[in-house]
Amino acid sequence: AVRDKVLSAYQEILKMPI
């Protein structure tokens, strides 16, 4: 589902702090 892809990307972003 599209939401699944968004959640996956969101989690990856959270894993990479600025």
Contacts in CASP RR format, 6 or more apart in sequence:
PFRMAT RR
TARGET T0000
AUTHOR 0000-0000-0000
METHOD contacts of the structure
MODEL  1
AVRDKVLSAYQEILKMPI
END
